Amino acid sequence: MIFRPLATRSIVVDVAWAVVAALVFVAPVDVELEHASFSAVLLAAAAIALRRLTPSGAMVTTVLLGFVQVTGYERPSLVDIALFVVVGTSAIVGTKAEVVLSGVLALVAGIGATVYLAYTGYRFALIISGPPDQALLAAAAPVTALLAVWAGGLAVRSWTSRNRESERRVEAEAVATRAVDEAESERIRGAIARDVHDVVGHSLAVIIAQADSVPFLQDEARIREVSATIASTARSSLVEVRQVLGHIDGSGDRVDPASLEEIVQGIREAGVQVDHTVRGTPRPLGKDTGTAARRVLQEMLTNALRHGAPGLPVVVRETWRSGDLVLEVENVVRTSGETTSGSGRGVDGMRARLAALDGSFDAAVVDDLFAARARIPLALDDGTPR
């Protein structure tokens, strides 16, 4: 027998219904039905109690009920309702094999009931001995009733199965939607973290370089100029951070290549010699491409400020090709004892940012020369392909 997993509450409910059915079966009723034997009542109640826990066990119990009724020459009684209940429930909740067995049980039990009543029931024998249409209806009544209950159970099974499938589909769609939302939220958080890292890191590097130079300045006008640069850099950084946190890109609809020159100029104002060369024809950049170009150049120059040897120039090459923009930054690195450690997120952030645009980033140290190279595919707003 196959036992279905049921909640304790469901088992208690089924047992309660079985007890109620048993009381009804033994109660005196004013109808032309005989009272069933005590064994038949127990078997009928057991079948009702087991119908959902183990449909196959319930069907076996109804077979035993039929055997008790036939061997005891019992007449039809209220306990026969248990057969209808078990057949219908098995069709609804049983396995595929149990559904087939319940249909076979309905057919065999209906035919057996007709044969049993024909041989032992005087009134039934008179009915089937009458006109052919009357006899046919009477003979087919038991099997037709049982098969109708079985078919009704199949209809309910199909309906509930569709409902469960719809619920599973809705649940799967909800899970997929949550996963997409979480992935998008994670992507946004990562993008914000990279932007804040690049903006704040670059600005702080420029400010620190400027502030470090103040004690060595003798010219009051130059000190004012450096202080103004520090304040301007801080304000610009604050504006960019606010834009990043508000999901507002500071580049506008297009990014003028002059903004890259402004970044280089900010490094120059920090007291660093920068050799900036531009090859090719600069063109306006799209919003995403422009943001990536600015952030990557900021990070490469920030690394040059942090790890570059003091007093030596930084080389910046800006190459505009037909399908991409290549930015290269080279500088001599400090000796191992002088190297300033960083967070380690800059290089990974640049690689991730450019990978999202099908670009690339690589960096290496060769003979104390740090060389970084970023390739940014050009995706222009006017529809020019990359």
C-alpha positions in Angstrom: 0.0 0.0 0.0 1.1 3.5 -0.7 0.9 6.1 2.1 0.6 9.7 1.2 2.2 12.4 3.4 -0.6 14.1 5.2 -0.6 16.8 7.9 -1.7 15.7 11.4 -4.8 18.0 11.1 -5.9 16.2 7.8 -5.6 12.8 9.5 -7.6 14.0 12.5 -10.3 15.4 10.1 -10.5 12.1 8.2 -10.8 10.1 11.3 -13.5 12.4 12.6 -15.5 12.0 9.4 -15.1 8.2 9.7 -16.6 8.3 13.3 -19.5 10.5 12.1 -20.1 8.0 9.2 -20.1 5.1 11.6 -22.7 6.7 13.8 -24.9 7.4 10.8 -24.5 3.8 9.6 -25.7 2.4 12.9 -28.4 5.0 13.6 -32.0 3.9 13.0 -33.4 5.5 9.8 -36.9 5.5 8.4 -35.9 4.2 5.0 -36.2 0.8 3.3 -32.6 -0.1 3.9 -31.4 -2.8 6.2 -28.9 -2.2 9.0 -25.4 -3.3 8.2 -23.5 -5.7 10.5 -21.0 -4.4 13.0 -18.1 -5.7 10.8 -19.4 -3.9 7.7 -19.7 -0.7 9.7 -16.1 -0.9 11.0 -14.8 -1.7 7.5 -16.8 1.2 5.9 -15.5 3.6 8.6 -12.0 2.4 8.2 -12.2 2.9 4.4 -13.4 6.5 4.9 -10.6 7.2 7.4 -7.9 5.8 5.1 -9.1 7.3 1.8 -6.6 10.1 1.6 -3.8 8.6 3.7 -3.6 5.5 1.6 -6.1 5.3 -1.3 -4.9 1.8 -2.2 -5.5 0.6 1.4 -8.9 2.2 1.4 -9.8 0.3 -1.8 -8.6 -3.0 -0.3 -10.8 -2.2 2.7 -13.9 -1.7 0.5 -13.2 -5.0 -1.2 -13.2 -6.6 2.2 -16.5 -4.8 2.9 -18.0 -6.3 -0.2 -16.8 -9.7 0.8 -18.4 -9.4 4.3 -21.7 -8.2 2.7 -21.8 -11.0 0.2 -20.8 -13.8 2.5 -23.2 -12.5 5.1 -26.0 -12.1 2.6 -26.5 -8.5 3.7 -28.8 -6.2 1.8 -27.7 -2.8 0.5 -27.3 -0.3 3.3 -25.8 3.1 4.1 -22.3 1.5 4.5 -22.2 1.2 0.7 -21.7 5.0 0.6 -18.1 4.3 1.6 -17.4 2.7 -1.8 -18.5 5.8 -3.6 -16.4 8.0 -1.3 -13.3 5.8 -1.7 -13.6 5.6 -5.6 -14.1 9.4 -5.9 -11.3 10.3 -3.5 -8.8 7.8 -5.1 -9.5 9.4 -8.5 -8.7 12.8 -7.0 -5.7 12.2 -4.8 -4.3 8.8 -5.8 -1.3 8.0 -7.9 -1.8 7.2 -11.5 -1.9 3.5 -10.7 -4.4 4.1 -7.9 -6.6 6.2 -10.3 -6.6 3.2 -12.7 -7.4 0.8 -9.9 -10.2 2.9 -8.6 -11.8 2.9 -12.1 -11.4 -0.9 -12.3 -12.9 -1.1 -8.8 -15.9 1.0 -9.8 -16.5 -1.2 -12.9 -16.1 -4.5 -11.1 -18.0 -3.5 -8.0 -20.9 -2.1 -10.1 -21.1 -5.3 -12.2 -20.8 -7.4 -9.0 -23.6 -5.4 -7.3 -25.9 -6.0 -10.2 -25.2 -9.7 -10.3 -25.5 -10.0 -6.5 -28.8 -8.1 -6.4 -30.2 -10.1 -9.4 -29.6 -13.4 -7.5 -30.5 -12.4 -4.0 -32.9 -9.4 -4.3 -36.5 -10.3 -5.1 -37.6 -6.8 -6.1 -34.5 -6.2 -8.2 -35.1 -9.5 -10.0 -38.6 -8.4 -10.8 -37.3 -5.1 -12.2 -34.8 -6.6 -14.5 -37.4 -9.2 -15.7 -39.6 -6.3 -16.9 -39.4 -4.4 -20.2 -36.0 -4.3 -21.8 -35.4 -0.6 -21.4 -36.3 -0.9 -17.7 -34.1 -3.9 -17.2 -31.2 -2.2 -18.9 -31.5 0.9 -16.8 -31.7 -1.1 -13.6 -28.8 -3.4 -14.5 -26.6 -0.5 -15.4 -27.5 1.7 -12.5 -24.9 0.5 -10.0 -21.9 0.6 -12.4 -23.1 3.8 -14.0 -23.3 5.5 -10.6 -19.8 4.3 -9.5 -18.2 5.3 -12.9 -19.9 8.7 -12.7 -18.3 9.3 -9.3 -15.0 8.1 -10.7 -15.3 10.5 -13.7 -16.2 13.3 -11.4 -13.1 12.6 -9.3 -11.0 12.8 -12.5 -12.5 16.1 -13.4 -11.7 17.5 -9.9 -8.2 16.1 -10.2 -7.6 17.8 -13.5 -8.9 21.1 -12.2 -6.8 21.0 -9.0 -3.8 20.0 -11.1 -4.2 23.0 -13.3 -4.5 25.3 -10.3 -1.4 23.8 -8.7 0.5 24.2 -12.0 -0.7 27.8 -12.2 0.4 28.5 -8.6 3.8 26.9 -9.3 4.2 29.0 -12.4 3.3 32.2 -10.6 5.7 31.2 -7.7 8.5 30.4 -10.2 7.9 33.8 -12.0 8.0 35.6 -8.6 11.2 33.8 -7.7 12.7 34.7 -11.0 11.6 38.3 -10.7 13.1 38.5 -7.2 16.4 37.0 -8.5 16.5 39.6 -11.3 15.7 42.4 -8.9 18.4 41.2 -6.5 20.9 40.9 -9.3 20.1 44.3 -10.6 20.4 45.8 -7.1 23.7 44.1 -6.7 24.9 45.4 -10.1 23.8 48.9 -9.1 25.5 48.7 -5.7 28.7 47.4 -7.4 28.5 50.3 -10.0 28.0 52.8 -7.2 30.9 51.4 -5.2 33.2 51.5 -8.2 32.2 55.1 -9.0 32.6 56.3 -5.5 35.9 54.6 -5.2 37.2 56.2 -8.4 35.9 59.6 -7.7 36.9 59.8 -4.1 40.2 58.1 -4.6 41.2 60.4 -7.4 40.1 63.5 -5.6 41.8 62.6 -2.4 45.0 61.7 -4.2 45.0 65.2 -5.9 44.2 66.9 -2.6 46.9 65.1 -0.7 49.4 65.9 -3.4 48.5 69.5 -3.3 48.4 69.7 0.5 51.8 68.0 0.8 53.3 70.8 -1.4 52.0 73.7 0.7 54.8 73.6 3.4 57.4 74.0 0.7 55.8 77.0 -1.0 57.2 80.4 -0.2 55.0 82.5 -2.6 51.8 83.5 -0.9 50.0 83.8 -4.3 51.0 80.2 -5.1 49.7 79.1 -1.7 46.4 80.7 -2.4 46.3 79.1 -5.8 47.0 75.6 -4.4 44.3 76.2 -1.7 41.8 77.2 -4.3 42.7 74.1 -6.3 42.1 71.9 -3.2 38.8 73.5 -2.6 37.7 73.2 -6.2 38.8 69.5 -6.3 36.8 68.8 -3.1 33.7 70.5 -4.4 33.9 68.7 -7.8 34.3 65.4 -6.0 31.3 66.1 -3.7 29.1 66.9 -6.8 30.2 63.7 -8.6 29.5 61.6 -5.5 26.1 63.1 -5.1 25.3 62.4 -8.7 26.5 58.8 -8.3 24.5 58.1 -5.2 21.4 59.6 -6.9 21.9 57.4 -10.0 22.5 60.6 -12.0 25.4 60.5 -14.4 27.4 63.7 -14.4 28.3 63.3 -18.1 25.0 64.5 -19.6 23.8 63.2 -22.9 27.3 63.4 -24.4 30.8 63.6 -23.0 33.2 66.1 -24.5 36.8 64.7 -24.8 37.9 68.0 -23.2 36.8 66.4 -19.8 39.7 64.0 -20.2 42.1 66.9 -20.6 40.5 68.5 -17.4 41.4 65.3 -15.5 45.0 65.5 -16.7 45.1 69.2 -15.9 44.0 68.5 -12.3 47.0 66.2 -11.9 49.3 68.8 -13.3 47.9 71.3 -10.8 48.8 68.9 -8.0 52.5 69.4 -9.0 53.0 66.3 -11.1 54.5 66.6 -14.6 52.3 65.0 -17.1 53.2 64.3 -20.8 49.8 64.1 -22.5 49.6 63.2 -26.1 46.5 62.7 -28.3 46.5 60.7 -31.5 43.6 60.4 -33.9 40.5 62.6 -34.0 38.7 63.0 -30.6 34.9 62.5 -30.9 32.0 63.0 -28.5 31.3 59.9 -26.3 28.1 58.3 -25.3 27.0 58.5 -21.6 28.2 55.0 -20.6 31.4 55.2 -22.7 32.2 58.7 -21.5 31.7 57.8 -17.8 33.9 54.7 -18.2 36.7 56.7 -20.0 36.7 59.4 -17.2 36.6 56.9 -14.3 39.3 54.7 -15.8 41.6 57.6 -16.5 41.0 59.0 -13.0 41.9 55.6 -11.4 45.0 55.2 -13.6 46.3 58.6 -12.7 45.4 58.1 -9.0 47.6 54.9 -9.0 50.3 57.0 -10.6 50.1 59.5 -7.8 50.0 56.9 -5.1 52.7 54.6 -6.4 54.8 56.7 -8.8 58.3 57.9 -7.9 58.2 61.6 -6.8 59.5 64.2 -9.2 59.3 61.9 -12.3 56.8 62.5 -15.1 53.7 60.6 -15.9 53.0 59.7 -19.5 49.4 59.7 -20.7 48.6 58.6 -24.3 45.1 59.1 -25.7 44.6 57.2 -29.0 41.3 57.6 -30.9 40.8 54.8 -33.4 37.9 54.0 -35.6 36.2 51.6 -33.2 37.7 52.3 -29.8 39.5 54.7 -27.5 42.8 53.5 -26.0 44.1 55.2 -22.9 47.7 54.4 -21.7 49.4 55.7 -18.6 53.1 55.0 -17.7 55.1 56.1 -14.7 58.1 55.0 -12.8 57.1 53.3 -9.6 58.6 53.9 -6.2 61.0 51.4 -4.6 59.4 48.7 -2.5 60.1 50.5 0.7 58.3 53.6 -0.4 55.3 52.0 -2.1 52.0 53.1 -0.7 49.5 50.3 -0.4 46.0 50.7 -1.9 42.7 49.0 -1.4 43.2 46.6 -4.3 39.8 47.4 -5.7 40.9 49.9 -8.4 42.3 47.4 -10.9 39.4 45.0 -10.4 36.9 47.8 -10.7 38.4 49.1 -14.0 38.4 45.6 -15.4 34.8 45.0 -14.4 33.7 48.4 -15.7 35.3 47.9 -19.1 34.2 44.3 -19.4 30.6 45.5 -19.2 31.3 47.5 -22.4 33.2 44.7 -24.1 36.4 46.6 -23.4 39.6 45.5 -21.7 42.2 46.6 -19.2 45.7 45.3 -18.4 48.5 46.6 -16.3 52.0 45.4 -15.5 55.3 46.5 -14.0 58.4 46.1 -16.2 61.8 47.3 -15.0 60.3 49.7 -12.4 57.9 51.1 -15.1 54.2 50.7 -14.4 52.2 50.6 -17.7 48.4 50.5 -17.7 46.3 50.2 -20.9 42.5 50.5 -21.2 40.6 49.9 -24.4 37.1 51.4 -24.5 34.8 50.5 -27.4 33.1 53.6 -28.9 29.3 53.4 -28.6 28.1 56.8 -29.9 24.6 58.1 -29.4 24.1 58.6 -33.1 24.1 54.9 -33.7 27.7 54.4 -34.9 28.6 50.7 -34.3 31.4 49.7 -32.1 
